[in-house]
Amino acid sequence: MSQSEAPQSPFAKQKLVIIGAGMAGSKLAHAMAIEHGDQYQVTLIGEEAQVGYNRIMLSSLLAQEVSEDDIGLVDLDAMTQSGALIIASDPVIDINLSQKHLNLQSGREISFDKLVFATGARARKLDVPGVNCVNVTQFRDLSDVAFMSKIQEKSEVCVIGAGLLGLEAAVGMAKRGHQVSMVHRADYILNRQLDKDSAHLLQKSLEKNSLEKRSLDKSSLEKIGIRFHLGSAPTEFVSTNADANAKIEAVKLASGKLIKTDLVILATGIKPEVELAKAAGLTVNKAICVNQVMRTSHQDVFALGECSEFEQVTFGLVAPIWQQFDVLVDHLTQKQSRFKIEAVATKLKVSGINLFSAGEVNSDSSSESITYRDSAQNQYRKLVIKEGVLVGAILYGNVADASWYFQLIQNKTKVSKILDQLVFGEAYCHALVQGA
């Protein structure tokens, strides 16, 4: 009789198997093993050699602001002592939902009562000649950071995509002493989180101040910031040969311009990892479709994180993923809570730069905006109001009121009576908000 066919005692723990040992999967395994180990036998399966680390801190690791020992997310020793089984470097290759078992690359078979997909996402590859050259990488995990850390000192680096990950990768490499160029299809950086004015302020800061001075030798104090190539996209990664070890020497833009480079970092978006779920027969759209308790189209199978899709929305920021985590833990322990889509906030993880963005950041015919700029202090604020409610905010420079603005957005607080004071922050408005 196989493991999956063995009869269960009515008092036996349920077998909870989690595929994916990234942040969402590891945190779920930790909570279920330590806090609910009396109900569940937890197995966590990851394809990486390292499990349970905080991917949010990869940018700080790349910038050499923290060490690898500093980026742990969960206590792996406590998990194993609580009875959890942690399997690393052995990805799942096949799942049989009807028989409730899965097979690993090693040939090992694991059975389950409940299964959770936390398979995350992979970097989206560009359909550009040369993209498979050996000096093209992404910025998603520890192995990527290790690869990026090994290039020769003072190299030329080209980052494709000036979104959050792209900017963090660019600043990290700049802080290591490399000359960094950024290519971005849109006309301004962070175009999903910022408006043009705040993006321009951020760009100026990154161009001038992204590096700490490397020595007191005046010859080394020339402008060493990030160089931006906006409103353009690569058409070719140029290499001198076509063998398996070909290296890119330049990035060619649509304008014909060539950017010399020793390393290309792709930060052009992510693609949810859904191949296993699709092959198993689960309902998949852009990602694995889930309901309000993170259940998939199968009664005993769940999904959370970047691989999940709720009401046609996918997730890349950590805040909604932690909300999903709370809901799934509640459901697995017979508590009642439901997931819903809420406004999320963005903070750029770059030392020396304070930036906050939340909600709708560009006004339209149905909304109005209030802006404040202090050029001397290099500060900028923009608030977007719709039907008397704050629906979006950008803070650059001084972000002390960020949490207050975010609470107003989340609570859909009426701010009509304090519009004249709103842009100046909580201290000016607190009394009026209480009476609004």
Backbone hydrogen bonds, N-H to C=O, Kabsch-Sander energy under -0.5 kcal/mol:
donor,donor_aa,acceptor,acceptor_aa,energy
5,E,2,S,-1.0
6,A,2,S,-0.8
6,A,3,Q,-0.8
12,A,9,S,-1.7
14,Q,39,Q,-2.5
16,L,14,Q,-0.8
16,L,41,Q,-2.3
17,V,15,K,-0.6
17,V,114,K,-2.4
18,I,43,T,-2.9
19,I,17,V,-0.5
19,I,116,V,-3.0
20,G,18,I,-0.7
20,G,45,I,-3.4
22,G,118,A,-0.5
26,S,22,G,-2.4
27,K,23,M,-2.2
28,L,24,A,-2.1
29,A,25,G,-2.5
30,H,26,S,-2.5
31,A,27,K,-2.3
32,M,28,L,-2.6
33,A,29,A,-2.3
34,I,30,H,-2.4
35,E,31,A,-2.1
36,H,31,A,-0.7
36,H,32,M,-0.6
39,Q,36,H,-1.7
40,Y,36,H,-1.8
41,Q,14,Q,-2.9
42,V,40,Y,-0.7
43,T,16,L,-2.5
44,L,85,L,-2.9
45,I,18,I,-2.7
46,G,87,I,-2.9
52,G,21,A,-1.7
54,N,71,I,-3.8
55,R,53,Y,-0.9
57,M,54,N,-1.4
58,L,55,R,-1.8
59,S,56,I,-0.5
61,L,57,M,-2.2
62,L,58,L,-2.8
63,A,59,S,-1.9
64,Q,61,L,-1.4
65,E,60,S,-2.8
66,V,60,S,-0.9
70,D,67,S,-1.6
71,I,68,E,-1.1
73,L,52,G,-2.7
74,V,52,G,-1.4
76,L,74,V,-1.0
79,M,75,D,-1.7
80,T,76,L,-2.3
81,Q,77,D,-2.4
82,S,78,A,-1.3
83,G,80,T,-1.5
84,A,79,M,-2.4
85,L,42,V,-2.7
86,I,84,A,-0.6
87,I,44,L,-3.2
87,I,85,L,-0.5
88,A,86,I,-0.5
89,S,48,E,-1.7
90,D,46,G,-1.8
93,I,103,N,-2.8
94,D,103,N,-1.3
96,N,101,H,-3.0
97,L,95,I,-0.7
100,K,96,N,-1.0
101,H,96,N,-1.8
102,L,110,I,-2.9
103,N,94,D,-2.7
104,L,108,R,-2.8
105,Q,91,P,-2.2
107,G,104,L,-1.9
110,I,102,L,-2.7
112,F,100,K,-2.0
113,D,15,K,-3.0
114,K,15,K,-2.3
115,L,300,D,-2.4
116,V,17,V,-2.5
117,F,302,F,-3.1
118,A,19,I,-3.0
118,A,116,V,-0.6
122,R,271,K,-2.5
124,R,269,G,-2.9
128,V,126,L,-1.7
131,V,128,V,-1.8
133,C,130,G,-1.8
134,V,246,A,-2.1
136,V,133,C,-1.3
137,T,264,V,-2.7
139,F,266,L,-0.6
145,V,141,D,-1.7
146,A,142,L,-2.5
147,F,143,S,-2.1
148,M,144,D,-2.6
149,S,145,V,-1.8
150,K,146,A,-0.6
150,K,147,F,-0.9
151,I,148,M,-0.7
155,S,152,Q,-0.7
157,V,155,S,-0.5
157,V,179,Q,-2.9
158,C,263,L,-2.8
159,V,157,V,-0.5
159,V,181,S,-3.0
160,I,158,C,-0.5
160,I,265,I,-2.8
161,G,159,V,-0.7
161,G,183,V,-3.4
167,L,163,G,-2.5
168,E,164,L,-2.2
169,A,165,L,-2.6
170,A,166,G,-2.6
171,V,167,L,-2.6
172,G,168,E,-2.2
173,M,169,A,-2.4
174,A,170,A,-2.3
175,K,171,V,-2.5
176,R,172,G,-0.7
177,G,174,A,-1.9
178,H,173,M,-1.9
179,Q,155,S,-2.4
180,V,178,H,-0.7
181,S,157,V,-2.7
182,M,227,R,-3.0
183,V,159,V,-2.6
184,H,229,H,-2.2
190,L,162,A,-2.6
191,N,188,Y,-0.6
193,Q,190,L,-1.3
194,L,190,L,-2.4
199,A,195,D,-2.3
200,H,196,K,-2.2
201,L,197,D,-1.8
202,L,198,S,-2.3
203,Q,199,A,-2.6
204,K,200,H,-2.4
205,S,201,L,-1.9
206,L,202,L,-2.4
207,E,203,Q,-2.5
208,K,204,K,-1.7
209,N,205,S,-3.0
210,S,206,L,-0.8
220,S,217,D,-2.2
221,L,218,K,-1.6
225,G,207,E,-0.6
226,I,206,L,-1.7
227,R,180,V,-2.5
229,H,182,M,-2.7
231,G,184,H,-0.8
231,G,186,A,-2.8
232,S,184,H,-2.0
235,T,252,K,-3.2
236,E,252,K,-1.4
237,F,129,P,-2.9
238,V,236,E,-0.7
238,V,250,A,-2.7
240,T,247,K,-0.6
246,A,243,D,-1.8
249,E,238,V,-3.7
250,A,238,V,-1.4
251,V,259,I,-2.4
252,K,236,E,-3.1
252,K,250,A,-0.5
253,L,251,V,-0.5
253,L,257,K,-2.7
254,A,233,A,-1.4
256,G,253,L,-2.1
259,I,251,V,-2.5
260,K,258,L,-0.6
261,T,249,E,-2.1
262,D,156,E,-3.3
263,L,156,E,-1.0
264,V,135,N,-2.5
265,I,158,C,-2.5
266,L,137,T,-3.0
266,L,264,V,-0.5
267,A,160,I,-2.7
267,A,265,I,-0.5
271,K,122,R,-3.1
273,E,120,G,-2.6
274,V,272,P,-1.0
278,K,274,V,-2.8
279,A,275,E,-2.5
280,A,276,L,-1.8
281,G,277,A,-0.6
281,G,278,K,-1.1
282,L,277,A,-2.3
285,N,287,A,-2.7
288,I,307,C,-3.0
289,C,283,T,-1.9
290,V,309,E,-2.5
291,N,295,R,-1.6
294,M,291,N,-1.8
296,T,298,H,-0.5
296,T,301,V,-2.9
301,V,298,H,-1.6
302,F,115,L,-2.9
303,A,294,M,-2.0
304,L,117,F,-2.0
307,C,304,L,-0.5
308,S,305,G,-2.0
309,E,288,I,-2.4
310,F,313,V,-2.4
313,V,310,F,-1.4
315,F,308,S,-0.6
321,I,317,L,-0.8
322,W,318,V,-2.3
323,Q,319,A,-1.5
324,Q,320,P,-2.2
325,F,321,I,-2.2
326,D,322,W,-2.2
327,V,323,Q,-2.1
328,L,324,Q,-2.7
329,V,325,F,-2.6
330,D,326,D,-2.2
331,H,327,V,-2.5
332,L,328,L,-2.7
333,T,329,V,-1.2
334,Q,331,H,-1.6
335,K,330,D,-3.6
337,S,335,K,-0.7
339,F,292,Q,-2.5
346,T,357,S,-3.4
348,L,355,L,-0.8
350,V,348,L,-1.6
353,I,350,V,-2.0
355,L,353,I,-0.6
356,F,395,L,-2.6
357,S,346,T,-2.0
358,A,393,A,-2.2
359,G,344,V,-1.0
360,E,391,V,-2.3
361,V,359,G,-0.6
367,S,364,D,-1.7
368,E,385,I,-2.5
370,I,383,L,-2.6
372,Y,381,R,-2.4
374,D,379,Q,-2.4
378,N,374,D,-0.7
378,N,375,S,-0.6
379,Q,374,D,-2.2
380,Y,396,Y,-2.3
381,R,372,Y,-2.7
382,K,394,I,-2.3
383,L,370,I,-2.8
384,V,392,G,-2.6
385,I,368,E,-3.3
385,I,383,L,-0.5
386,K,389,V,-2.8
389,V,386,K,-1.5
390,L,413,T,-0.8
391,V,384,V,-2.9
391,V,389,V,-0.5
392,G,384,V,-1.2
393,A,358,A,-2.4
394,I,382,K,-2.5
395,L,356,F,-2.7
396,Y,380,Y,-2.8
397,G,354,N,-2.7
398,N,396,Y,-1.1
399,V,397,G,-0.6
402,A,399,V,-1.9
405,Y,401,D,-2.5
406,F,402,A,-2.6
407,Q,403,S,-2.0
408,L,404,W,-2.1
409,I,405,Y,-2.2
410,Q,406,F,-2.7
411,N,407,Q,-2.7
412,K,408,L,-0.7
412,K,409,I,-0.7
413,T,408,L,-1.8
415,V,388,G,-3.1
416,S,388,G,-0.6
418,I,415,V,-1.5
419,L,416,S,-0.9
421,Q,418,I,-0.9
422,L,418,I,-1.9
423,V,419,L,-0.6
424,F,421,Q,-1.9
425,G,422,L,-1.7
428,Y,425,G,-0.7
429,C,425,G,-1.0
429,C,426,E,-0.5
430,H,426,E,-2.4
433,V,429,C,-2.8
434,Q,430,H,-2.0
435,G,431,A,-0.9
436,A,432,L,-0.7
436,A,433,V,-0.9
